[in-house]
């Protein structure tokens, strides 16, 4: 049996796992669709639709992964457990297979595949469709160990191949508890899982290699988190490169060549290097934004946004660093005078927000994202925001509407852990 495939393809990995379960040996023939191998005349003779996977079994040629999987089970299976002959059980398996193709696979393609053409992920609407699909799958799995009933079937193999693909591109499906439970078990009980995961790692490496934007960052740094949230809002995928400034990695000669000021975040976009988070954020919006809503071109609106960005850098962040980050030097927070500067900064911000929903006017902008990164760090460090009602109201809303909030908050929580460790070590 000749098997024409590519390891990154979920459909191909489905067939590989099914073959493993059946104890079949496939003669694997790599077809690199990225280089157009599927359009070669010799392959078109086998499959005029020029798709993978394609199986040739002793002269019989068949394509479409789910059709191949069912064929292998019916032809070579020792029993019908993976594809039951009972009409009702089989109907449910078939429904799940069509759901896998028409919903799980389709929604993945619409959101993630534009990245291969444009360097940008799909729309928010496309992302919502993925969430809807996972909601359906979660419902299917309510009270069940397998996707199509009370036993492992070919439907589990197909859906496992796709769900694991979502996993490797870091789609967060933790809120779908039934899917999480099923996935943990499916990885254990499905033959060929290791090869499936190996293929995914190859796909991930290729996916990351397409990114022209390297972001040197550390999640602890609010400015880095600001850029991550802006990128999320723009549906941009950044090739994140961790740079631990606590260990002095910013002083490595290779990084100094990129940024002689050796600061993070630093963005390298297809050879163009820029640092300082607010400059990076504005650049991303102007270069990749579908409109100017996050950084309006109107001179007056833009001027107010710029003022807030400079306020964030010149007042919010210095007060944070001068009071809280003293712990890295002395093991203690700063002076009362330095704490007063924190309070002054919040007083100003509270005034800016009087009678308005957003920090720079009547619409959500990059200024909200930058200041959210700072304010959330104060929050994580247990600064009492309740004394500033306008800030508290804005903050509650900003957390809800800002893409990438969860990743930002995780980074802010890490700041709290590091600060607490420093304080405890100094006791």
Residue pairs with C-beta under 8 A, 6 or more apart in sequence:
1 24
1 25
1 26
1 27
1 55
1 56
1 57
1 58
2 26
2 27
2 29
2 55
2 56
3 15
3 16
3 19
3 26
3 27
3 28
3 29
3 53
3 54
3 55
3 56
4 29
4 31
4 43
4 46
4 47
4 52
4 53
4 54
4 55
4 56
5 12
5 15
5 16
5 28
5 29
5 30
5 31
5 52
5 53
6 12
6 30
6 31
6 32
6 33
6 52
7 13
7 198
7 199
7 202
7 203
8 199
8 200
8 202
8 203
8 206
9 33
9 52
9 53
9 199
10 65
10 105
10 108
10 161
10 162
10 164
10 165
11 52
11 53
11 64
11 65
11 66
11 105
11 161
12 52
12 53
12 65
12 199
13 161
13 164
13 195
13 196
13 199
13 200
14 65
14 66
14 69
14 157
14 158
14 160
14 161
15 26
15 53
15 55
15 65
15 68
15 69
15 72
16 26
16 192
16 195
16 196
16 199
17 157
17 160
17 161
17 190
17 191
17 192
17 193
17 195
17 196
18 68
18 69
18 72
18 73
18 82
18 154
18 157
18 192
19 25
19 26
19 72
19 192
20 191
20 192
20 195
21 82
21 157
21 190
21 191
21 192
22 72
22 73
22 76
22 77
22 82
24 72
24 76
26 55
30 37
31 37
31 38
31 43
31 52
31 54
33 52
34 206
37 43
38 47
38 50
38 51
38 52
39 50
43 50
43 54
44 50
46 54
46 56
46 61
47 54
47 61
47 63
49 63
51 63
51 64
52 63
53 63
53 65
53 68
54 61
54 62
54 63
55 61
55 62
55 63
55 68
55 71
55 72
57 71
57 75
62 68
62 71
65 158
66 97
66 100
66 101
66 154
66 158
69 154
69 157
69 158
70 83
70 97
70 154
73 80
73 82
73 83
73 154
74 83
77 83
81 151
81 152
81 153
82 152
82 153
82 154
82 157
83 90
83 93
83 153
83 154
84 90
84 93
84 151
84 153
89 148
89 149
92 148
92 149
92 155
93 148
93 149
93 153
93 154
93 155
95 148
96 140
96 147
96 148
96 153
96 155
96 158
96 159
97 154
97 155
97 158
99 136
99 137
99 140
100 155
100 158
100 159
100 162
103 133
103 136
104 133
104 137
104 159
104 162
104 163
105 162
107 126
107 129
107 130
107 132
107 133
108 130
108 162
108 165
108 166
110 122
110 126
110 129
111 121
111 122
111 123
111 126
111 127
111 129
111 130
112 121
112 122
112 169
113 122
114 120
114 121
114 122
115 121
115 207
115 210
115 237
116 210
119 210
119 211
119 212
119 213
119 236
119 237
120 234
120 235
120 236
120 237
120 288
121 127
121 235
121 236
121 237
122 235
123 235
124 235
130 166
130 171
134 173
134 176
134 179
135 176
137 147
137 159
137 163
137 176
137 178
137 179
138 176
138 177
138 178
138 179
139 178
140 147
141 147
141 178
141 179
141 181
141 182
142 178
144 150
144 178
144 182
145 182
145 185
146 152
146 153
146 155
146 156
146 182
147 153
147 155
147 156
147 159
147 182
148 155
148 156
152 189
152 190
156 186
156 190
157 190
160 183
160 186
160 187
160 190
160 193
160 196
161 196
163 173
163 179
163 183
163 186
164 183
164 187
164 196
164 197
164 200
165 200
165 203
166 173
167 173
167 183
167 200
168 200
168 201
168 203
168 204
169 204
169 207
172 406
173 179
173 180
173 183
174 180
186 193
187 193
190 196
208 239
211 237
211 238
211 239
212 269
212 270
213 236
213 237
213 238
213 239
213 267
213 268
213 269
213 270
214 238
214 239
214 241
214 267
214 268
215 224
215 227
215 228
215 231
215 238
215 239
215 240
215 241
215 265
215 266
215 267
216 241
216 243
216 255
216 258
216 259
216 264
216 265
216 266
216 267
216 268
217 224
217 227
217 228
217 240
217 241
217 242
217 243
217 264
217 265
218 224
218 242
218 243
218 244
218 245
218 246
218 264
219 225
219 407
219 410
219 411
219 414
220 246
220 411
220 414
220 415
220 418
221 245
221 264
221 265
221 411
222 317
222 320
222 373
222 374
222 376
222 377
222 411
222 412
222 415
223 264
223 265
223 276
223 277
223 278
223 317
223 373
224 264
224 265
224 277
224 411
225 373
225 376
225 404
225 407
225 408
225 411
225 412
226 277
226 278
226 281
226 369
226 370
226 372
226 373
226 374
227 238
227 265
227 267
227 277
227 280
227 281
227 284
228 238
228 240
228 404
228 407
228 408
229 369
229 372
229 373
229 402
229 403
229 404
229 405
229 407
229 408
230 280
230 281
230 284
230 285
230 294
230 366
230 369
231 237
231 238
231 284
231 404
232 403
232 404
232 407
233 294
233 369
233 402
233 403
233 404
234 284
234 285
234 288
234 289
234 290
234 294
236 284
236 288
238 267
243 249
243 250
243 255
243 264
245 264
246 418
249 255
250 262
250 263
250 264
251 262
255 262
255 266
256 262
258 266
258 268
258 273
259 266
259 273
259 275
261 275
263 275
263 276
264 275
265 275
265 277
265 280
266 273
266 274
266 275
266 280
267 273
267 274
267 275
267 280
267 283
267 284
269 283
269 287
274 280
274 283
277 370
278 309
278 312
278 313
278 366
278 370
281 366
281 369
281 370
282 295
282 309
282 366
285 292
285 294
285 295
285 366
286 295
289 295
293 363
293 364
293 365
294 364
294 365
294 366
294 369
295 302
295 305
295 365
295 366
296 302
296 305
296 363
296 365
301 360
301 361
304 360
304 361
304 367
305 360
305 361
305 365
305 366
305 367
307 360
308 352
308 359
308 360
308 367
308 370
308 371
309 366
309 367
309 370
311 348
311 349
311 352
312 367
312 370
312 371
312 374
315 344
315 345
315 348
316 345
316 349
316 371
316 374
316 375
317 374
318 341
319 338
319 341
319 342
319 344
319 345
320 342
320 374
320 377
320 378
322 334
322 338
322 341
323 333
323 334
323 335
323 338
323 339
323 341
323 342
324 333
324 334
324 381
324 419
326 332
326 333
326 334
326 338
327 333
327 419
327 422
327 423
327 426
328 422
330 426
331 422
331 423
331 425
331 426
331 427
332 423
332 426
333 339
342 378
342 383
346 378
346 383
346 385
346 387
346 388
346 391
347 388
349 359
349 371
349 375
349 388
349 390
349 391
350 388
350 389
350 390
350 391
351 390
352 359
353 359
353 390
353 391
353 393
353 394
354 390
356 362
357 364
357 394
357 397
358 364
358 365
358 367
358 368
358 394
359 365
359 367
359 368
359 371
359 394
360 367
360 368
364 401
368 394
368 398
368 402
369 402
372 395
372 398
372 399
372 402
372 405
372 408
373 408
375 385
375 391
375 395
375 398
376 395
376 399
376 408
376 409
376 412
377 412
377 415
378 385
379 385
379 395
379 412
380 409
380 412
380 413
380 415
380 416
381 415
381 416
381 419
382 416
385 391
385 392
385 395
386 392
399 405
399 409
402 408
